[in-house]
């Protein structure tokens, strides 16, 4: 008997899926456990295995197509079996598919990438535009322009539809102020699943959680010296970000009110410390989690973060890698950003925005000397964390960063 396989929900935030690749075609015999398709979620591209045996009778979402969770992904059954009755019972779902089609306009017949929206299983509409930006000029005007060595792109046309005619060339004086003729161009691409979820979740966070911000300067002189000494003996190279993660984890243990979540009818104060580390990828941002960071050494933290970053870029992270954070760090210092504010990553109550370290003049012992300062900004959900609690956390973090000997015992390297 024919059976429907639906678009799976492969992450807790997934509402739509994109079929990146089909590994089977209609008519193929499929066994349970066979690799059926690669499906792009909001976080990663994941392999989807068949959980049924039979012949692939129908593909509901083509390669590159987007479809909501629980809509028809495929239909399996006996070879040659009639499955039309099953499709009739299903509500029609819009499938968005990107195709290259030939679109002819008055100016061009070049292929253009367009978005084709179909109501499964048949197409209902196509919209496309294309232009080659050609300058419209009469043959005589063109000849005159060549003789006078006039750039046609600098001439304003007064003929029909803006066409350049003889009088435009004759009246063109090559004046100081010349009209520049440009071509308006743009590219539109479908919003990726990852970008859709980023927009949804951070939009909800920004407009539902009342944010407030606390900024503090951190003296990095001792941290710089400590990192240099650590890397002389550590089994792996330690970054400043690794030290920041360790300092944040220790400060959260000292200030559990910041290590918390708003759950509508209750507040959760987490005793464990799971640090989400924002990682930039091509489509947006992923936040893999360093679990129990307070109990890990710097070398362990460094190894995990490097592994997460590599797998995030290759879209190989799994849902368990990005779920369960209790606090998030977003570090843009390596991009030359001195200071910024970040949007809270729900369900966390806080996120720490870390800027780059800058050498500035500071006063020590009544004298002006060069110093290295890093600015950090804590974004807090005021439903959970008050100003005093956030300030105490930053003070603890500052103390650990400015006195790394407290933070970095031999067992933590």
BELMOTA-V397555 format. One record per pair of residues at least 12 apart in sequence whose ideal C-beta (glycine too) atoms are under 7 Angstrom apart, sorted by the first residue. I is the first residue (numbers start at 0). J is the second residue. D is the distance in whole Angstrom. If there is no record, write none. Layout:
i->I j->J d->D
i->I j->J d->D
This chain:
i->0 j->76 d->7
i->1 j->56 d->6
i->1 j->74 d->6
i->1 j->75 d->7
i->1 j->76 d->3
i->1 j->80 d->5
i->1 j->82 d->4
i->1 j->85 d->6
i->2 j->51 d->6
i->2 j->75 d->5
i->2 j->76 d->6
i->3 j->71 d->6
i->3 j->74 d->6
i->3 j->85 d->6
i->4 j->51 d->7
i->4 j->72 d->5
i->4 j->73 d->5
i->4 j->75 d->6
i->5 j->69 d->5
i->5 j->70 d->6
i->5 j->71 d->6
i->5 j->72 d->6
i->6 j->60 d->7
i->6 j->66 d->5
i->6 j->67 d->7
i->6 j->68 d->5
i->6 j->69 d->6
i->6 j->70 d->5
i->6 j->72 d->5
i->7 j->47 d->6
i->8 j->68 d->5
i->9 j->38 d->6
i->9 j->40 d->5
i->9 j->45 d->5
i->10 j->40 d->5
i->10 j->41 d->6
i->10 j->42 d->5
i->10 j->318 d->5
i->11 j->322 d->7
i->12 j->41 d->6
i->12 j->196 d->5
i->12 j->200 d->7
i->13 j->40 d->5
i->13 j->41 d->6
i->13 j->68 d->6
i->14 j->67 d->6
i->14 j->68 d->6
i->15 j->65 d->5
i->15 j->66 d->7
i->15 j->67 d->5
i->15 j->68 d->7
i->15 j->192 d->6
i->16 j->38 d->5
i->16 j->39 d->7
i->16 j->40 d->6
i->16 j->66 d->6
i->16 j->68 d->7
i->17 j->38 d->7
i->17 j->39 d->4
i->17 j->65 d->5
i->17 j->192 d->6
i->18 j->36 d->5
i->18 j->38 d->6
i->18 j->60 d->5
i->18 j->61 d->7
i->18 j->62 d->6
i->18 j->64 d->6
i->19 j->37 d->4
i->19 j->38 d->7
i->19 j->39 d->5
i->19 j->44 d->5
i->20 j->36 d->6
i->20 j->37 d->4
i->20 j->62 d->6
i->21 j->36 d->5
i->21 j->58 d->7
i->21 j->62 d->6
i->22 j->34 d->5
i->22 j->35 d->6
i->22 j->36 d->6
i->23 j->35 d->6
i->23 j->55 d->5
i->24 j->55 d->7
i->25 j->55 d->6
i->25 j->56 d->7
i->25 j->57 d->7
i->25 j->58 d->6
i->26 j->54 d->7
i->26 j->55 d->7
i->27 j->55 d->5
i->28 j->54 d->6
i->29 j->49 d->5
i->29 j->52 d->7
i->29 j->53 d->6
i->29 j->55 d->6
i->29 j->75 d->7
i->30 j->52 d->5
i->31 j->49 d->6
i->31 j->50 d->6
i->31 j->51 d->6
i->31 j->52 d->5
i->32 j->48 d->6
i->32 j->49 d->7
i->33 j->48 d->7
i->33 j->49 d->5
i->34 j->46 d->6
i->34 j->48 d->6
i->35 j->47 d->5
i->35 j->48 d->6
i->35 j->49 d->5
i->39 j->192 d->6
i->40 j->192 d->6
i->41 j->192 d->4
i->41 j->193 d->5
i->41 j->195 d->6
i->41 j->196 d->4
i->42 j->193 d->6
i->42 j->285 d->6
i->42 j->316 d->6
i->42 j->321 d->6
i->43 j->314 d->5
i->43 j->315 d->7
i->43 j->316 d->5
i->44 j->314 d->5
i->51 j->75 d->5
i->53 j->75 d->4
i->53 j->76 d->5
i->53 j->77 d->7
i->54 j->75 d->7
i->54 j->76 d->6
i->54 j->77 d->7
i->54 j->78 d->5
i->55 j->73 d->6
i->55 j->75 d->6
i->56 j->74 d->5
i->56 j->75 d->6
i->56 j->76 d->5
i->56 j->80 d->6
i->56 j->82 d->5
i->57 j->73 d->6
i->57 j->74 d->4
i->57 j->82 d->6
i->58 j->73 d->6
i->59 j->71 d->4
i->59 j->72 d->5
i->59 j->73 d->6
i->59 j->119 d->6
i->60 j->72 d->6
i->60 j->94 d->6
i->61 j->96 d->6
i->63 j->96 d->6
i->63 j->97 d->5
i->64 j->94 d->5
i->64 j->95 d->7
i->64 j->96 d->4
i->65 j->94 d->7
i->65 j->95 d->4
i->66 j->92 d->6
i->66 j->94 d->5
i->67 j->92 d->6
i->70 j->92 d->4
i->71 j->89 d->6
i->71 j->119 d->7
i->86 j->120 d->7
i->91 j->118 d->5
i->91 j->119 d->6
i->92 j->119 d->6
i->93 j->116 d->6
i->93 j->118 d->6
i->94 j->117 d->5
i->94 j->119 d->5
i->95 j->114 d->6
i->95 j->116 d->6
i->95 j->189 d->7
i->96 j->115 d->5
i->96 j->117 d->6
i->97 j->112 d->7
i->97 j->114 d->6
i->97 j->189 d->6
i->98 j->113 d->7
i->98 j->115 d->5
i->99 j->112 d->6
i->100 j->113 d->6
i->100 j->125 d->7
i->100 j->127 d->6
i->102 j->127 d->4
i->102 j->129 d->5
i->104 j->129 d->5
i->104 j->130 d->7
i->106 j->130 d->5
i->106 j->131 d->6
i->106 j->133 d->6
i->107 j->129 d->5
i->107 j->130 d->6
i->107 j->131 d->4
i->109 j->129 d->5
i->109 j->131 d->7
i->111 j->127 d->5
i->111 j->128 d->7
i->111 j->129 d->4
i->113 j->125 d->6
i->113 j->126 d->6
i->113 j->127 d->4
i->114 j->189 d->6
i->132 j->182 d->4
i->134 j->151 d->5
i->134 j->152 d->7
i->134 j->180 d->7
i->135 j->156 d->7
i->135 j->160 d->6
i->135 j->161 d->6
i->135 j->162 d->4
i->135 j->163 d->7
i->136 j->151 d->6
i->136 j->162 d->7
i->136 j->163 d->4
i->137 j->158 d->7
i->137 j->162 d->7
i->137 j->163 d->7
i->137 j->164 d->5
i->137 j->165 d->7
i->139 j->165 d->5
i->140 j->163 d->5
i->140 j->164 d->5
i->140 j->165 d->5
i->140 j->167 d->6
i->140 j->168 d->5
i->143 j->165 d->6
i->143 j->168 d->4
i->144 j->168 d->5
i->147 j->168 d->7
i->149 j->168 d->6
i->149 j->171 d->6
i->151 j->163 d->6
i->152 j->180 d->5
i->153 j->177 d->5
i->153 j->178 d->7
i->153 j->179 d->7
i->154 j->167 d->5
i->154 j->168 d->7
i->154 j->171 d->5
i->155 j->167 d->7
i->155 j->178 d->5
i->191 j->282 d->5
i->193 j->282 d->4
i->193 j->283 d->5
i->194 j->282 d->6
i->194 j->283 d->5
i->197 j->283 d->5
i->197 j->284 d->6
i->200 j->345 d->6
i->201 j->342 d->5
i->204 j->342 d->6
i->204 j->343 d->5
i->204 j->345 d->5
i->205 j->342 d->5
i->208 j->343 d->6
i->208 j->380 d->4
i->208 j->382 d->7
i->209 j->380 d->7
i->209 j->381 d->4
i->209 j->382 d->6
i->210 j->343 d->6
i->210 j->378 d->5
i->210 j->379 d->7
i->210 j->380 d->7
i->211 j->379 d->6
i->211 j->381 d->5
i->212 j->340 d->5
i->212 j->376 d->5
i->212 j->377 d->7
i->212 j->378 d->6
i->213 j->376 d->7
i->213 j->377 d->5
i->213 j->379 d->7
i->213 j->389 d->5
i->213 j->390 d->6
i->213 j->393 d->6
i->214 j->338 d->7
i->214 j->374 d->6
i->214 j->376 d->5
i->215 j->375 d->6
i->215 j->393 d->5
i->215 j->397 d->6
i->216 j->372 d->5
i->216 j->374 d->6
i->217 j->372 d->7
i->217 j->373 d->5
i->217 j->375 d->6
i->217 j->397 d->5
i->217 j->400 d->5
i->217 j->401 d->7
i->218 j->370 d->6
i->218 j->372 d->6
i->218 j->401 d->5
i->219 j->356 d->5
i->219 j->371 d->4
i->219 j->372 d->7
i->219 j->373 d->5
i->220 j->370 d->6
i->220 j->371 d->5
i->221 j->401 d->6
i->221 j->402 d->7
i->221 j->403 d->6
i->222 j->239 d->7
i->222 j->242 d->6
i->222 j->400 d->5
i->222 j->403 d->5
i->223 j->371 d->6
i->225 j->403 d->4
i->225 j->407 d->6
i->226 j->239 d->6
i->226 j->242 d->6
i->229 j->297 d->7
i->229 j->407 d->7
i->229 j->412 d->6
i->233 j->297 d->7
i->233 j->298 d->6
i->233 j->412 d->5
i->234 j->298 d->5
i->235 j->298 d->5
i->235 j->301 d->5
i->235 j->302 d->6
i->237 j->297 d->5
i->237 j->301 d->6
i->238 j->301 d->7
i->240 j->304 d->7
i->240 j->330 d->5
i->241 j->297 d->5
i->241 j->300 d->5
i->241 j->301 d->5
i->241 j->304 d->7
i->242 j->297 d->7
i->243 j->328 d->7
i->243 j->330 d->7
i->243 j->353 d->6
i->244 j->274 d->5
i->244 j->276 d->7
i->244 j->289 d->6
i->244 j->292 d->6
i->244 j->300 d->5
i->244 j->328 d->6
i->245 j->292 d->7
i->245 j->297 d->6
i->245 j->300 d->6
i->245 j->406 d->6
i->245 j->411 d->7
i->246 j->396 d->6
i->246 j->399 d->4
i->246 j->400 d->5
i->246 j->406 d->6
i->247 j->274 d->6
i->247 j->326 d->7
i->247 j->328 d->6
i->247 j->351 d->6
i->247 j->396 d->6
i->248 j->272 d->5
i->248 j->274 d->6
i->248 j->292 d->4
i->248 j->293 d->4
i->249 j->293 d->6
i->249 j->399 d->5
i->249 j->406 d->6
i->250 j->392 d->5
i->250 j->395 d->4
i->250 j->396 d->4
i->250 j->399 d->6
i->251 j->272 d->5
i->251 j->326 d->6
i->252 j->272 d->6
i->252 j->293 d->5
i->253 j->395 d->5
i->254 j->388 d->7
i->254 j->391 d->5
i->254 j->392 d->4
i->254 j->395 d->6
i->255 j->268 d->5
i->256 j->268 d->7
i->256 j->384 d->6
i->256 j->388 d->4
i->257 j->348 d->7
i->257 j->349 d->5
i->257 j->384 d->6
i->257 j->388 d->6
i->257 j->389 d->6
i->257 j->392 d->4
i->258 j->272 d->6
i->258 j->325 d->5
i->258 j->326 d->6
i->259 j->348 d->5
i->259 j->383 d->5
i->259 j->384 d->7
i->260 j->346 d->4
i->260 j->347 d->6
i->260 j->348 d->6
i->261 j->346 d->7
i->261 j->348 d->6
i->261 j->380 d->6
i->261 j->382 d->5
i->261 j->383 d->5
i->262 j->346 d->7
i->266 j->383 d->6
i->269 j->325 d->4
i->271 j->291 d->6
i->271 j->325 d->7
i->272 j->291 d->7
i->272 j->292 d->5
i->272 j->293 d->4
i->272 j->325 d->6
i->273 j->288 d->5
i->273 j->290 d->5
i->273 j->291 d->7
i->273 j->292 d->7
i->273 j->323 d->5
i->273 j->324 d->5
i->273 j->325 d->5
i->274 j->288 d->7
i->274 j->289 d->5
i->274 j->292 d->4
i->274 j->324 d->7
i->274 j->326 d->6
i->274 j->328 d->6
i->275 j->288 d->5
i->275 j->324 d->3
i->275 j->326 d->7
i->275 j->327 d->4
i->275 j->344 d->6
i->276 j->289 d->6
i->276 j->304 d->6
i->276 j->307 d->7
i->276 j->328 d->6
i->277 j->327 d->7
i->277 j->328 d->7
i->277 j->329 d->4
i->278 j->307 d->6
i->278 j->308 d->5
i->278 j->311 d->5
i->280 j->311 d->5
i->280 j->312 d->6
i->285 j->311 d->5
i->285 j->316 d->6
i->285 j->321 d->6
i->286 j->321 d->6
i->286 j->324 d->6
i->286 j->327 d->6
i->286 j->344 d->6
i->287 j->307 d->4
i->287 j->311 d->6
i->287 j->316 d->6
i->287 j->320 d->5
i->287 j->321 d->5
i->288 j->320 d->7
i->288 j->321 d->6
i->288 j->323 d->6
i->288 j->324 d->5
i->289 j->303 d->5
i->289 j->304 d->7
i->290 j->323 d->7
i->296 j->410 d->7
i->296 j->411 d->5
i->296 j->412 d->6
i->297 j->407 d->7
i->297 j->411 d->6
i->297 j->412 d->5
i->298 j->412 d->7
i->307 j->320 d->7
i->324 j->344 d->7
i->324 j->347 d->6
i->325 j->347 d->6
i->326 j->347 d->6
i->326 j->349 d->6
i->327 j->344 d->4
i->327 j->347 d->5
i->327 j->350 d->4
i->328 j->351 d->5
i->328 j->353 d->6
i->329 j->341 d->4
i->329 j->350 d->6
i->329 j->352 d->5
i->329 j->353 d->7
i->330 j->353 d->4
i->331 j->354 d->7
i->332 j->353 d->6
i->332 j->354 d->5
i->332 j->355 d->3
i->332 j->356 d->7
i->335 j->355 d->6
i->336 j->354 d->5
i->336 j->355 d->6
i->337 j->354 d->5
i->337 j->355 d->6
i->337 j->357 d->6
i->337 j->374 d->6
i->338 j->354 d->5
i->338 j->374 d->4
i->338 j->376 d->7
i->339 j->352 d->5
i->339 j->354 d->7
i->339 j->376 d->7
i->340 j->352 d->6
i->340 j->376 d->5
i->340 j->378 d->6
i->341 j->378 d->5
i->342 j->378 d->7
i->343 j->378 d->5
i->343 j->380 d->6
i->348 j->379 d->7
i->348 j->380 d->5
i->348 j->383 d->4
i->348 j->384 d->5
i->349 j->377 d->6
i->349 j->378 d->6
i->349 j->379 d->5
i->349 j->380 d->7
i->349 j->384 d->6
i->350 j->378 d->5
i->351 j->375 d->6
i->351 j->377 d->5
i->352 j->375 d->7
i->352 j->376 d->4
i->352 j->378 d->7
i->353 j->375 d->5
i->354 j->373 d->6
i->354 j->374 d->4
i->354 j->375 d->7
i->356 j->371 d->5
i->356 j->372 d->7
i->356 j->373 d->5
i->357 j->372 d->6
i->358 j->371 d->5
i->359 j->372 d->6
i->377 j->389 d->5
i->377 j->392 d->7
i->377 j->393 d->6
